[in-house]
Each structure stands twice: as C-alpha cells, then as structure tokens.
Amino acid sequence: MAEIIAVVNQKGGVGKTTTALSLGVSLAYLSQEVLVIDMDAQANLTSGIGFSSPAPYYDISDTLLDPSLVFSSTVATKVEFLDLIPSSNNLIGIELLLKDLENREFRLKSALLSLSAMYRYILIDCPPSLGLLTVNALCAANHVLIPMLPEYYALEGLSMLAQTVKRVKETQNPDLDLLGIVFTMFDPRLQLTQAVSKEVNVFFPGKVFDTVIPRSVRLAEAPSFSVPIHIYSPKSNGTQAYMDLGKELLVRLEPKVDTMRRLNGN
C-alpha cells in the first residue's frame, strides 16, 4: 500500500504546489513509483508537469464525483515512475456538488483504495483553504507535509492547520500524522528567518525537515516552461534541495514501509 502524503497549507504563495510537484519528481528520480494528485482548481501542478487544462481526459473532479473513474483519470507523465491525476477548472464549485453526496469527506479515500497498491508514494497537492477538498485529502492521507515560509504571519496559520490535522485525526482518520514541516523560500542570511525557524523547532520538535528550500529564480521560472525544476535546471540549487528533501523523506518513511512489507509478507 502506498504512503499517502497530503501537501497542505491554507495560505497561498508558500511554494505548496512547487513542493508537491518537485518532491514527487525527486521521489520518481529515486526510482519510487509515484502518483501526484492536483486538488487545486488553479491546476498549476497539472500545467507544471506539461499538461494543458482543460483537456480531453478525466480529471480529479470526475474522480471525486465517481470514484470508479480513478483509473480513467490517471495519466502517465514524461517523467519515469511518475503518474498524475490532473485538475482543471471543473473543480471550481465542486464542493457544492459534493456536499449532498454520501460520505462526502471520504470520496478521495474511496477512489485511492483501488489503486494505492500500484504506487509507493501518493502526493496530494491541496487547495489553499481548509474546505471540503482539503478535508478529503486529509481523510485519504496517512501523512501531512506542510510547506511554510519563514515568516511570523505563517506561524499563526501553522497553528490553525495543526489544529485542523488534529481534529481530522480524532474524528475521521486516526492514521493521520504530521510527517513534517519544510521551510520554503529560505534565506539563512535574514535574522527573521532564523528566529522563525527556531520557534517552529521549539513548538514542533522533531517535525521540521533539515532540508530547506532556498529562494530561487530558477524555481520561479520553471512553471512558465511547463516542466519541473529537475528538467528546467538540473544543476540548480532548487533541484538539489528537492532531491535532498526526497532523500530525507525516504529516510523518515522507508523503515516504516519496509516493516509493513515484512509483516504483510511482501
């Protein structure tokens, strides 16, 4: 069964989509079978991996309305080991359609049950809100990854998000845990950056990734060429940072994965 990671932050502009896509590519480069799911109506992850939106294929909105369409909604990318469930503007207003459906918080979980054995990792790029789409992701996932800017305003949002994760764990998904927090657009020269980093480490001991994602012109440019940073600028510090993040994630999760496989006789 796949390790399912919801990449979440209700604040926009924190590098959430870049992290979901770039981490997915890094894991694929490390020979892991990966599925990335674009749950954001802006479809930036979809376009960032080279797919147009809207397009003549099923997308995540179809899967949420009819979980049996999950296989039809999954497409291969040009990156080996990396598949995608794309998004489109069809996702706009989808919460209004979902609110009257049975088990509305578990639509994504139901869909992923049938294909999670095909992948080692599933990464979900959540919308910048804590609405029903994000709740679907949290109910389907067993891990939460929070990209975060090293700014004081971000601390308030982090506290709110941590409470949401705790509430979902207590009421809907007991398997959910906080995998970690990763700092993005990180500039170690700034005193504010160091102060915020220190405070987050105090409040979330052991949950902050050692790897930080630097502020990078190349990372900002890559989406306009519809390719991930690994292809746009393979030797950039952004590419190296996300490869390091992928390796650190494997160190955190692989012992658990290997143990579960041994217990299951795989």
Sequence and secondary structure as in RCSB ss.txt:
>XXXX:A:sequence
MAEIIAVVNQKGGVGKTTTALSLGVSLAYLSQEVLVIDMDAQANLTSGIGFSSPAPYYDISDTLLDPSLVFSSTV
ATKVEFLDLIPSSNNLIGIELLLKDLENREFRLKSALLSLSAMYRYILIDCPPSLGLLTVNALCAANHVLIPMLP
EYYALEGLSMLAQTVKRVKETQNPDLDLLGIVFTMFDPRLQLTQAVSKEVNVFFPGKVFDTVIPRSVRLAEAPSF
SVPIHIYSPKSNGTQAYMDLGKELLVRLEPKVDTMRRLNGN
>XXXX:A:secstr
  EEEEE  SSSSSSHHHHHHHHHHHHHHTT  EEEEE  TT HHHHHTT  SS SS  HHHHHH GGGHHHH E
E SSTTEEEE   GGGTTHHHHHTTSTTGGGHHHHHHTTTGGG SEEEEE  SS SHHHHHHHHH SEEEEEE S
SHHHHHHHHHHHHHHHHHHHHT TT EEEEEEE SB TT HHHHHHHHHHHHHSTT B S   B  HHHHHGGGG
TS HHHH TTSHHHHHHHHHHHHHHHHHHHHHHHHHHHTT 
